[in-house]
């Protein structure tokens, strides 16, 4: 049985999400490289009742945008600065 894919939309891009799979493409931290993984997190208001309806397409746009965070490293959980960007990531959120 095939699960219908749900299209997540925003003002720029469309992303198809298969609800049966976990969408996690974050690579494991590699201490040999010391590379930061810079991310920007956005948060949208959604209606959980509509998630039960596979035909509903959630809109991720300005009308339901709640916040956008400053860039930060996913591994060490520190906000981006010029100084931090030149240093190796330790991958430790302490």
Secondary structure, DSSP 8 states (H G I E B T S, - for coil): -----EEEEESS-EEEE-TTS---------TTT----EE--EEE---GGGGG-TT---EESGGGEEEE---EETTT--B--HHHHHS-------
